Amino acid sequence: MVRQGKPVRYFITTFGCRVNQADAAGVAQEMEAYGYERTSDVKEAEVVILNTCTVTHRSDVDVRKTVARINRDSPDARVVVTGCFAQRDPKAAAQLQGVSMVVGNSHKHRLPVITDQLPVDEVGQTSVVHTPLNTPEARNLPVEPTTSVLNRTRPFVKIQDGCDARCTYCIIPYVRGPSRGAPPQKIVTAVRKLISEGYFEIVLTGIHLGTYSYTSEDGTKTQLNELIRKILTLPGLGRLRISCIEPMAFPIDLVRQASKDRKLAPHFHLPLQSGSDHILKRMLRPYQGQDFINLMQKIREYVPEGCLGTDVIVGFPGETEEDFETTINCIKASGVNYVHVFSYSDRHAGTGRGTPSTRLEAKVDPRIIKDRSTRLNALSRELWQSYLNNQVGRTLSAVILEPDARHPGQMRALADNFCKIECHTSLLRAGSPVNIRITERRGERLVGNPVIN
């Protein structure tokens, strides 16, 4: 179906994780197929779509600020709030001044049709389209790999959505629904199309990626390892990068494959969340700190020069100074190269009770959380700079991202091991593969020269 009449210009912005970015690309693809016209200038848009995140309190604040800014800069635009904040608390989203429609993740795949039905003349009226995702029917919601890239040089292809885990701090199962995978043939077709369009690096992403599984009508079951092996055989593929995988679902065969095939990026991100067994138990994480250390050391055996990253939540209810120090020691022993630090915040679903952690006792003082976050971020910088120092003198395989606005005559690039590089060249186009000889570390980045064969 295609909408009738003059094309309506829309603007889309997204918040949060790679899955959300892949979702935004999918929404754009569907909007344009339906007859909408995308603009990169929000002031030109008649419809503004906010694809929201809600993983932390800060995510919600960012959405509220953006809505206020759009009301100021584009007062006549119809604002549509979709994504995880819209799914978690549609009432709160609808109460934001200037919002015309709220569409939960439950109906995001129908956004073009729903937006087309949005009344133009009902000023002050907010429509809400939302269904809870804690129902058996939610397992049938589609997962569609997209080939739209929204101006990215590295397309994100969503292959999985939802989560069946019940970590006590996490709102994601409530806003994304149960775990489900995209059909493998659709994924392969999407990747093949992106390769044909000249994209060198493609990123596979999902909410709980390690649980990817799809059973076809004839009973054939495809899991993550098999899917990746199939994609790696596609002619013309430059590099395949895998997004975050939970440690309890990490297939060790993945790093065995990375050790044999340079097309699979030697970069793996596994969330620890805490190194304290006491806190991990309260989080309902099904492993202990030593299990994480053992897994990361095993991965390092296969990719000794690869990049390993993790996530940690600071200030989970009941976290003592001893628990925090145990986490610090676990990070050091695991050999990770960087840490994404998240300050704990209670998450409440607008249509029901909050996550189980909201009901736990022994909440940590926000001042202590801030102090611990500062200390852990300092450790992360130390680990990352040490890893970067070890790259000096090496030649890294990279992809050009964009011109470096701060340094004329240079391009920003991303190496296979996730290092960001300032490359001394202005002759390569964005998306081009390049080998770069690293000459120095500059802050949190590397600097180098392209190797001309």
DOTORLO-663072 format. One line per field, with one value per residue (C-alpha): residue in one letter; residue number from 1; x, y, z. Coordinates in nm, 2 decimals. Each point is the difference from the previous one (the first is absolute). Layout:
// DOTORLO-663072
resn	A / ...
resi	NUM / ...
x	X / ...
y	Y / ...
z	Z / ...
***
This chain:
// DOTORLO-663072
resn	M / V / R / Q / G / K / P / V / R / Y / F / I / T / T / F / G / C / R / V / N / Q / A / D / A / A / G / V / A / Q / E / M / E / A / Y / G / Y / E / R / T / S / D / V / K / E / A / E / V / V / I / L / N / T / C / T / V / T / H / R / S / D / V / D / V / R / K / T / V / A / R / I / N / R / D / S / P / D / A / R / V / V / V / T / G / C / F / A / Q / R / D / P / K / A / A / A / Q / L / Q / G / V / S / M / V / V / G / N / S / H / K / H / R / L / P / V / I / T / D / Q / L / P / V / D / E / V / G / Q / T / S / V / V / H / T / P / L / N / T / P / E / A / R / N / L / P / V / E / P / T / T / S / V / L / N / R / T / R / P / F / V / K / I / Q / D / G / C / D / A / R / C / T / Y / C / I / I / P / Y / V / R / G / P / S / R / G / A / P / P / Q / K / I / V / T / A / V / R / K / L / I / S / E / G / Y / F / E / I / V / L / T / G / I / H / L / G / T / Y / S / Y / T / S / E / D / G / T / K / T / Q / L / N / E / L / I / R / K / I / L / T / L / P / G / L / G / R / L / R / I / S / C / I / E / P / M / A / F / P / I / D / L / V / R / Q / A / S / K / D / R / K / L / A / P / H / F / H / L / P / L / Q / S / G / S / D / H / I / L / K / R / M / L / R / P / Y / Q / G / Q / D / F / I / N / L / M / Q / K / I / R / E / Y / V / P / E / G / C / L / G / T / D / V / I / V / G / F / P / G / E / T / E / E / D / F / E / T / T / I / N / C / I / K / A / S / G / V / N / Y / V / H / V / F / S / Y / S / D / R / H / A / G / T / G / R / G / T / P / S / T / R / L / E / A / K / V / D / P / R / I / I / K / D / R / S / T / R / L / N / A / L / S / R / E / L / W / Q / S / Y / L / N / N / Q / V / G / R / T / L / S / A / V / I / L / E / P / D / A / R / H / P / G / Q / M / R / A / L / A / D / N / F / C / K / I / E / C / H / T / S / L / L / R / A / G / S / P / V / N / I / R / I / T / E / R / R / G / E / R / L / V / G / N / P / V / I / N
resi	1 / 2 / 3 / 4 / 5 / 6 / 7 / 8 / 9 / 10 / 11 / 12 / 13 / 14 / 15 / 16 / 17 / 18 / 19 / 20 / 21 / 22 / 23 / 24 / 25 / 26 / 27 / 28 / 29 / 30 / 31 / 32 / 33 / 34 / 35 / 36 / 37 / 38 / 39 / 40 / 41 / 42 / 43 / 44 / 45 / 46 / 47 / 48 / 49 / 50 / 51 / 52 / 53 / 54 / 55 / 56 / 57 / 58 / 59 / 60 / 61 / 62 / 63 / 64 / 65 / 66 / 67 / 68 / 69 / 70 / 71 / 72 / 73 / 74 / 75 / 76 / 77 / 78 / 79 / 80 / 81 / 82 / 83 / 84 / 85 / 86 / 87 / 88 / 89 / 90 / 91 / 92 / 93 / 94 / 95 / 96 / 97 / 98 / 99 / 100 / 101 / 102 / 103 / 104 / 105 / 106 / 107 / 108 / 109 / 110 / 111 / 112 / 113 / 114 / 115 / 116 / 117 / 118 / 119 / 120 / 121 / 122 / 123 / 124 / 125 / 126 / 127 / 128 / 129 / 130 / 131 / 132 / 133 / 134 / 135 / 136 / 137 / 138 / 139 / 140 / 141 / 142 / 143 / 144 / 145 / 146 / 147 / 148 / 149 / 150 / 151 / 152 / 153 / 154 / 155 / 156 / 157 / 158 / 159 / 160 / 161 / 162 / 163 / 164 / 165 / 166 / 167 / 168 / 169 / 170 / 171 / 172 / 173 / 174 / 175 / 176 / 177 / 178 / 179 / 180 / 181 / 182 / 183 / 184 / 185 / 186 / 187 / 188 / 189 / 190 / 191 / 192 / 193 / 194 / 195 / 196 / 197 / 198 / 199 / 200 / 201 / 202 / 203 / 204 / 205 / 206 / 207 / 208 / 209 / 210 / 211 / 212 / 213 / 214 / 215 / 216 / 217 / 218 / 219 / 220 / 221 / 222 / 223 / 224 / 225 / 226 / 227 / 228 / 229 / 230 / 231 / 232 / 233 / 234 / 235 / 236 / 237 / 238 / 239 / 240 / 241 / 242 / 243 / 244 / 245 / 246 / 247 / 248 / 249 / 250 / 251 / 252 / 253 / 254 / 255 / 256 / 257 / 258 / 259 / 260 / 261 / 262 / 263 / 264 / 265 / 266 / 267 / 268 / 269 / 270 / 271 / 272 / 273 / 274 / 275 / 276 / 277 / 278 / 279 / 280 / 281 / 282 / 283 / 284 / 285 / 286 / 287 / 288 / 289 / 290 / 291 / 292 / 293 / 294 / 295 / 296 / 297 / 298 / 299 / 300 / 301 / 302 / 303 / 304 / 305 / 306 / 307 / 308 / 309 / 310 / 311 / 312 / 313 / 314 / 315 / 316 / 317 / 318 / 319 / 320 / 321 / 322 / 323 / 324 / 325 / 326 / 327 / 328 / 329 / 330 / 331 / 332 / 333 / 334 / 335 / 336 / 337 / 338 / 339 / 340 / 341 / 342 / 343 / 344 / 345 / 346 / 347 / 348 / 349 / 350 / 351 / 352 / 353 / 354 / 355 / 356 / 357 / 358 / 359 / 360 / 361 / 362 / 363 / 364 / 365 / 366 / 367 / 368 / 369 / 370 / 371 / 372 / 373 / 374 / 375 / 376 / 377 / 378 / 379 / 380 / 381 / 382 / 383 / 384 / 385 / 386 / 387 / 388 / 389 / 390 / 391 / 392 / 393 / 394 / 395 / 396 / 397 / 398 / 399 / 400 / 401 / 402 / 403 / 404 / 405 / 406 / 407 / 408 / 409 / 410 / 411 / 412 / 413 / 414 / 415 / 416 / 417 / 418 / 419 / 420 / 421 / 422 / 423 / 424 / 425 / 426 / 427 / 428 / 429 / 430 / 431 / 432 / 433 / 434 / 435 / 436 / 437 / 438 / 439 / 440 / 441 / 442 / 443 / 444 / 445 / 446 / 447 / 448 / 449 / 450 / 451 / 452 / 453
x	0.00 / 0.12 / -0.15 / -0.18 / 0.06 / 0.29 / 0.31 / 0.02 / 0.35 / 0.11 / 0.31 / 0.11 / 0.24 / 0.09 / 0.14 / 0.19 / 0.14 / 0.09 / -0.33 / -0.19 / 0.22 / -0.08 / -0.37 / 0.02 / 0.14 / -0.28 / -0.26 / 0.16 / -0.01 / -0.37 / -0.09 / 0.16 / -0.16 / -0.33 / 0.05 / 0.16 / 0.30 / 0.29 / 0.17 / 0.32 / -0.12 / -0.25 / -0.13 / -0.12 / -0.19 / -0.37 / 0.03 / 0.28 / 0.06 / 0.19 / 0.11 / 0.07 / 0.21 / -0.10 / 0.28 / 0.10 / -0.16 / 0.24 / -0.14 / -0.35 / 0.14 / 0.16 / -0.33 / -0.18 / 0.26 / -0.02 / -0.38 / 0.03 / 0.26 / -0.21 / -0.30 / 0.22 / 0.16 / -0.28 / -0.33 / -0.22 / 0.15 / -0.20 / 0.22 / -0.02 / 0.17 / 0.07 / 0.25 / 0.08 / -0.11 / -0.33 / -0.04 / 0.10 / -0.21 / -0.24 / -0.19 / 0.31 / 0.10 / -0.35 / 0.01 / 0.31 / -0.10 / -0.02 / -0.01 / -0.27 / 0.03 / 0.16 / 0.07 / 0.14 / 0.25 / -0.30 / -0.11 / 0.32 / 0.00 / -0.33 / 0.12 / -0.04 / -0.37 / -0.07 / 0.18 / -0.21 / -0.31 / 0.12 / -0.25 / 0.14 / -0.25 / -0.04 / 0.23 / 0.08 / -0.13 / 0.24 / -0.07 / 0.15 / 0.05 / 0.14 / -0.03 / 0.19 / 0.27 / -0.03 / -0.25 / 0.06 / -0.11 / 0.30 / 0.23 / -0.15 / 0.10 / 0.22 / 0.38 / 0.08 / 0.37 / 0.02 / 0.22 / -0.06 / 0.31 / -0.10 / 0.33 / 0.22 / 0.32 / -0.05 / -0.35 / -0.16 / -0.21 / -0.24 / -0.02 / -0.17 / -0.23 / -0.13 / 0.13 / -0.12 / 0.25 / -0.14 / 0.30 / -0.15 / 0.12 / -0.10 / -0.31 / 0.09 / -0.22 / -0.30 / 0.06 / 0.14 / -0.20 / 0.12 / 0.30 / -0.05 / 0.22 / -0.02 / -0.02 / 0.36 / -0.07 / -0.13 / 0.31 / 0.23 / -0.20 / 0.03 / 0.38 / 0.05 / -0.19 / 0.22 / 0.31 / -0.12 / -0.05 / 0.36 / 0.00 / 0.32 / -0.09 / -0.34 / -0.10 / -0.24 / -0.20 / -0.27 / -0.13 / 0.12 / 0.21 / 0.14 / -0.34 / -0.07 / -0.20 / -0.24 / -0.20 / -0.13 / -0.33 / 0.18 / 0.15 / 0.35 / 0.16 / 0.26 / 0.20 / 0.25 / 0.32 / -0.16 / -0.14 / 0.34 / 0.18 / -0.25 / 0.04 / 0.38 / -0.02 / -0.17 / 0.21 / 0.12 / -0.05 / 0.27 / -0.06 / -0.27 / -0.02 / -0.21 / -0.17 / -0.01 / -0.06 / -0.09 / 0.26 / -0.25 / -0.09 / 0.34 / 0.09 / 0.37 / -0.01 / -0.03 / 0.35 / 0.13 / -0.14 / 0.15 / 0.34 / -0.03 / -0.19 / 0.13 / -0.34 / -0.15 / 0.11 / 0.21 / -0.21 / -0.23 / -0.21 / -0.14 / -0.19 / 0.13 / -0.24 / 0.18 / 0.30 / -0.15 / -0.17 / -0.23 / -0.12 / -0.02 / -0.24 / -0.22 / 0.00 / -0.10 / 0.31 / 0.07 / 0.37 / 0.27 / 0.29 / 0.25 / -0.21 / 0.03 / 0.37 / 0.04 / -0.21 / 0.19 / 0.33 / -0.12 / -0.10 / 0.34 / 0.17 / -0.17 / 0.03 / 0.31 / 0.02 / -0.38 / -0.20 / -0.22 / -0.26 / -0.26 / -0.28 / -0.03 / -0.29 / 0.12 / -0.20 / -0.24 / -0.21 / 0.21 / 0.34 / 0.26 / 0.34 / 0.13 / -0.23 / 0.13 / 0.36 / -0.07 / -0.14 / 0.31 / 0.22 / -0.22 / 0.04 / 0.38 / 0.02 / -0.22 / 0.23 / -0.28 / 0.12 / -0.28 / -0.31 / -0.33 / -0.11 / -0.37 / -0.14 / -0.28 / -0.35 / -0.34 / -0.21 / -0.38 / -0.24 / -0.28 / -0.26 / 0.11 / 0.25 / 0.37 / 0.28 / 0.07 / 0.30 / -0.22 / -0.13 / 0.34 / 0.12 / 0.34 / -0.01 / 0.34 / 0.04 / 0.02 / 0.32 / 0.16 / -0.12 / 0.16 / 0.33 / 0.02 / -0.10 / 0.28 / 0.25 / -0.11 / 0.01 / 0.36 / 0.09 / -0.17 / 0.20 / 0.32 / -0.08 / -0.09 / 0.30 / 0.22 / -0.16 / 0.04 / 0.37 / 0.04 / -0.13 / 0.28 / 0.22 / -0.26 / -0.19 / -0.38 / -0.27 / -0.26 / -0.30 / -0.02 / -0.29 / 0.00 / 0.22 / 0.15 / -0.16 / 0.27 / 0.30 / -0.03 / 0.17 / -0.08 / -0.27 / -0.15 / 0.02 / -0.09 / 0.23 / -0.11 / 0.09 / -0.23 / 0.28 / -0.09 / 0.27 / 0.09 / 0.13 / 0.22 / -0.18 / -0.29 / -0.01 / -0.20 / -0.38 / -0.21 / -0.05 / 0.33 / 0.22 / 0.35 / 0.31 / 0.14 / 0.35 / -0.04 / 0.26 / -0.13 / -0.28 / -0.17 / -0.23 / -0.27 / 0.08 / 0.28 / 0.18 / 0.14 / 0.07 / -0.16 / 0.21 / 0.01 / 0.06
y	0.00 / 0.35 / 0.32 / 0.23 / 0.37 / 0.23 / -0.16 / 0.09 / 0.08 / -0.18 / 0.02 / -0.29 / 0.00 / -0.29 / -0.05 / -0.28 / -0.34 / -0.14 / -0.19 / 0.33 / 0.14 / -0.31 / 0.05 / 0.37 / -0.11 / -0.25 / 0.27 / 0.23 / -0.28 / -0.06 / 0.37 / 0.06 / -0.31 / 0.13 / 0.33 / 0.23 / 0.21 / 0.02 / 0.33 / 0.05 / 0.34 / -0.03 / 0.35 / -0.12 / -0.30 / -0.02 / -0.32 / -0.06 / -0.35 / -0.06 / -0.36 / -0.01 / -0.19 / -0.06 / -0.21 / 0.26 / 0.31 / 0.21 / -0.15 / 0.13 / 0.35 / 0.01 / -0.07 / 0.27 / 0.26 / -0.09 / 0.03 / 0.35 / 0.10 / -0.12 / 0.19 / 0.31 / -0.04 / -0.17 / 0.10 / -0.11 / -0.35 / -0.30 / -0.19 / -0.38 / -0.17 / -0.37 / -0.25 / -0.12 / 0.31 / -0.01 / -0.37 / 0.03 / 0.31 / 0.11 / 0.22 / 0.20 / 0.03 / 0.12 / 0.27 / 0.16 / 0.34 / -0.01 / -0.38 / -0.09 / -0.38 / -0.27 / -0.34 / -0.28 / -0.26 / -0.23 / 0.20 / 0.16 / -0.23 / 0.17 / 0.35 / 0.14 / -0.10 / 0.12 / 0.33 / 0.05 / -0.02 / 0.27 / 0.28 / 0.33 / 0.24 / -0.14 / 0.23 / -0.12 / -0.35 / -0.29 / -0.34 / -0.31 / -0.33 / -0.25 / -0.37 / -0.16 / -0.24 / -0.25 / -0.22 / -0.32 / 0.18 / 0.23 / -0.29 / 0.03 / 0.36 / 0.03 / 0.05 / 0.15 / 0.05 / 0.33 / 0.12 / 0.37 / 0.16 / 0.36 / 0.15 / -0.25 / -0.14 / -0.32 / -0.13 / -0.17 / -0.31 / -0.10 / -0.38 / -0.05 / 0.19 / -0.05 / -0.18 / -0.30 / 0.08 / 0.17 / 0.19 / 0.19 / 0.35 / -0.03 / 0.16 / -0.14 / -0.31 / 0.21 / 0.24 / -0.24 / -0.32 / -0.36 / -0.11 / -0.07 / -0.02 / 0.11 / -0.26 / -0.09 / 0.03 / 0.35 / 0.09 / -0.14 / 0.18 / 0.33 / -0.04 / -0.10 / 0.31 / 0.23 / -0.16 / 0.06 / 0.37 / 0.03 / -0.02 / -0.15 / -0.06 / -0.13 / -0.03 / -0.26 / 0.11 / -0.12 / 0.04 / -0.34 / -0.09 / -0.32 / -0.15 / 0.04 / -0.30 / -0.05 / -0.32 / -0.02 / -0.16 / -0.32 / -0.02 / 0.12 / 0.19 / 0.27 / 0.14 / 0.29 / -0.19 / -0.16 / 0.33 / 0.18 / -0.28 / 0.03 / 0.38 / -0.02 / -0.21 / 0.28 / 0.13 / 0.36 / 0.02 / 0.22 / -0.02 / -0.13 / 0.14 / -0.15 / 0.22 / -0.06 / -0.37 / -0.09 / -0.23 / -0.27 / -0.03 / 0.05 / -0.28 / -0.06 / -0.13 / 0.36 / 0.09 / -0.32 / 0.13 / 0.34 / -0.16 / -0.16 / 0.26 / 0.37 / 0.11 / -0.05 / 0.30 / -0.09 / 0.21 / -0.15 / 0.18 / -0.21 / 0.18 / -0.09 / 0.23 / -0.08 / -0.21 / -0.07 / -0.34 / 0.15 / 0.28 / -0.23 / -0.23 / 0.30 / 0.10 / -0.36 / -0.03 / -0.37 / 0.00 / 0.11 / 0.24 / -0.28 / -0.15 / 0.34 / 0.01 / -0.36 / 0.08 / 0.32 / -0.18 / -0.28 / 0.26 / 0.16 / -0.33 / 0.01 / 0.38 / 0.11 / 0.34 / 0.05 / 0.25 / -0.11 / 0.24 / -0.02 / 0.18 / 0.06 / 0.13 / 0.21 / 0.04 / -0.29 / -0.04 / -0.16 / 0.07 / 0.06 / 0.14 / -0.35 / -0.11 / 0.29 / -0.08 / -0.36 / 0.12 / 0.21 / -0.30 / -0.22 / 0.25 / 0.01 / -0.38 / -0.05 / 0.20 / 0.22 / 0.31 / 0.24 / 0.03 / 0.17 / 0.13 / 0.04 / 0.15 / -0.20 / 0.15 / -0.14 / -0.09 / 0.01 / -0.12 / 0.26 / -0.28 / -0.20 / -0.05 / 0.08 / -0.25 / -0.23 / 0.20 / 0.30 / -0.20 / -0.10 / 0.15 / 0.17 / 0.26 / 0.17 / 0.37 / 0.19 / 0.17 / -0.34 / -0.11 / 0.31 / -0.06 / -0.36 / 0.08 / 0.26 / -0.26 / -0.27 / 0.24 / 0.09 / -0.37 / -0.04 / 0.29 / -0.16 / -0.33 / 0.15 / 0.22 / -0.30 / -0.19 / 0.29 / 0.03 / -0.36 / 0.08 / 0.25 / -0.14 / -0.25 / 0.01 / -0.02 / -0.09 / 0.28 / 0.16 / 0.38 / 0.16 / 0.37 / 0.31 / 0.11 / 0.34 / 0.09 / -0.08 / 0.11 / -0.25 / -0.29 / -0.27 / -0.18 / -0.38 / -0.31 / -0.29 / -0.36 / -0.01 / 0.30 / 0.26 / 0.34 / 0.15 / 0.34 / -0.09 / 0.24 / 0.00 / 0.19 / -0.21 / -0.29 / 0.00 / -0.10 / -0.37 / -0.08 / -0.28 / 0.10 / -0.13 / 0.26 / 0.00 / 0.13 / 0.27 / 0.12 / 0.02 / 0.33 / 0.00 / -0.27 / -0.04 / -0.13 / 0.19 / -0.16 / 0.01 / -0.21 / -0.28 / 0.03 / -0.34
z	0.00 / -0.08 / 0.14 / -0.24 / -0.06 / 0.04 / 0.17 / 0.37 / 0.13 / 0.31 / 0.23 / 0.22 / 0.29 / 0.22 / 0.35 / 0.16 / -0.12 / -0.33 / -0.01 / 0.02 / -0.28 / -0.21 / 0.08 / -0.11 / -0.33 / -0.04 / 0.08 / -0.26 / -0.26 / 0.07 / 0.01 / -0.34 / -0.15 / 0.11 / -0.17 / 0.27 / -0.09 / 0.25 / 0.09 / 0.20 / 0.13 / 0.28 / -0.08 / -0.34 / 0.13 / 0.03 / 0.21 / 0.25 / 0.13 / 0.32 / 0.03 / 0.38 / 0.25 / 0.37 / 0.14 / 0.26 / 0.16 / -0.21 / -0.32 / 0.10 / 0.08 / -0.35 / -0.16 / 0.20 / -0.09 / -0.37 / -0.01 / 0.16 / -0.25 / -0.30 / 0.14 / 0.01 / -0.35 / -0.19 / 0.18 / -0.30 / -0.03 / 0.11 / 0.25 / 0.02 / 0.29 / -0.05 / 0.13 / 0.35 / 0.20 / -0.18 / 0.07 / 0.37 / 0.09 / -0.27 / 0.23 / 0.10 / -0.37 / -0.09 / 0.27 / -0.15 / -0.15 / -0.38 / -0.04 / -0.26 / 0.02 / 0.21 / -0.17 / 0.20 / -0.12 / -0.03 / -0.31 / -0.12 / -0.31 / -0.11 / 0.06 / -0.35 / -0.02 / 0.36 / -0.06 / -0.32 / 0.21 / 0.24 / 0.00 / -0.12 / 0.15 / 0.36 / 0.18 / 0.35 / -0.06 / 0.05 / -0.14 / 0.17 / -0.19 / 0.25 / 0.10 / 0.29 / -0.12 / 0.29 / -0.20 / -0.19 / -0.32 / 0.03 / -0.10 / -0.35 / -0.04 / -0.31 / 0.00 / -0.34 / -0.11 / -0.18 / -0.28 / 0.07 / 0.17 / 0.08 / -0.13 / 0.20 / -0.14 / 0.20 / -0.02 / 0.30 / -0.08 / 0.27 / 0.01 / 0.34 / 0.24 / 0.35 / 0.30 / 0.22 / 0.28 / 0.31 / 0.14 / 0.30 / -0.12 / -0.36 / -0.16 / -0.35 / 0.01 / 0.08 / -0.29 / -0.26 / 0.07 / -0.02 / -0.19 / -0.37 / -0.31 / -0.36 / -0.27 / -0.10 / -0.37 / 0.05 / 0.19 / -0.27 / -0.27 / 0.19 / 0.05 / -0.36 / -0.12 / 0.23 / -0.14 / -0.35 / 0.09 / 0.09 / 0.38 / 0.14 / 0.37 / 0.11 / 0.37 / 0.12 / 0.30 / 0.24 / 0.35 / 0.13 / -0.31 / 0.14 / 0.02 / -0.37 / -0.13 / -0.28 / -0.08 / -0.36 / -0.10 / -0.09 / 0.35 / -0.09 / 0.29 / -0.06 / 0.28 / 0.02 / -0.09 / -0.30 / -0.12 / 0.03 / -0.18 / -0.28 / -0.02 / 0.00 / -0.33 / -0.19 / -0.29 / 0.05 / 0.37 / 0.15 / 0.37 / 0.24 / 0.35 / 0.27 / 0.26 / 0.37 / 0.12 / 0.35 / 0.17 / 0.08 / -0.37 / -0.16 / -0.24 / 0.03 / -0.36 / -0.10 / 0.10 / -0.15 / -0.32 / 0.05 / 0.05 / -0.35 / -0.20 / 0.00 / -0.14 / 0.35 / 0.21 / 0.30 / 0.23 / 0.26 / 0.26 / 0.29 / 0.29 / 0.34 / 0.20 / 0.33 / 0.11 / 0.34 / 0.03 / 0.27 / -0.24 / -0.30 / 0.20 / 0.08 / -0.37 / -0.09 / -0.23 / -0.05 / 0.05 / 0.25 / -0.04 / -0.05 / -0.28 / -0.18 / 0.06 / -0.14 / -0.31 / -0.08 / 0.04 / -0.23 / -0.26 / 0.03 / -0.09 / -0.34 / -0.07 / 0.20 / -0.16 / -0.02 / 0.19 / 0.29 / 0.17 / 0.27 / 0.18 / 0.37 / 0.21 / 0.29 / 0.32 / -0.04 / 0.33 / 0.27 / -0.17 / 0.27 / -0.04 / 0.02 / -0.28 / -0.21 / 0.07 / -0.10 / -0.33 / -0.06 / 0.07 / -0.23 / -0.29 / 0.04 / 0.02 / -0.31 / -0.23 / -0.15 / -0.18 / 0.08 / 0.22 / -0.07 / 0.34 / 0.08 / 0.32 / 0.15 / -0.02 / 0.08 / -0.31 / 0.03 / -0.27 / -0.05 / -0.04 / 0.30 / 0.28 / -0.04 / -0.05 / 0.30 / 0.10 / 0.08 / 0.30 / 0.13 / 0.32 / 0.07 / -0.27 / -0.06 / 0.06 / -0.33 / 0.12 / 0.05 / -0.34 / -0.16 / 0.18 / -0.10 / -0.36 / -0.02 / 0.13 / -0.24 / -0.29 / 0.09 / 0.00 / -0.34 / -0.14 / 0.13 / -0.15 / -0.33 / -0.03 / 0.08 / -0.28 / -0.24 / 0.09 / -0.10 / -0.35 / -0.08 / -0.27 / -0.12 / -0.33 / 0.06 / -0.24 / 0.01 / -0.17 / -0.07 / 0.19 / -0.09 / -0.03 / 0.33 / 0.06 / 0.26 / -0.22 / -0.37 / -0.23 / 0.22 / 0.01 / 0.29 / -0.02 / 0.20 / 0.03 / 0.01 / 0.37 / 0.07 / 0.03 / -0.13 / -0.23 / -0.14 / -0.34 / -0.20 / -0.33 / -0.16 / -0.32 / 0.12 / 0.00 / 0.31 / 0.01 / -0.17 / 0.15 / 0.08 / 0.18 / 0.24 / 0.15 / 0.36 / 0.09 / 0.34 / 0.26 / 0.03 / 0.30 / -0.05 / -0.37 / -0.22 / -0.27 / -0.32 / -0.37 / -0.27 / -0.14 / -0.38 / -0.17
***
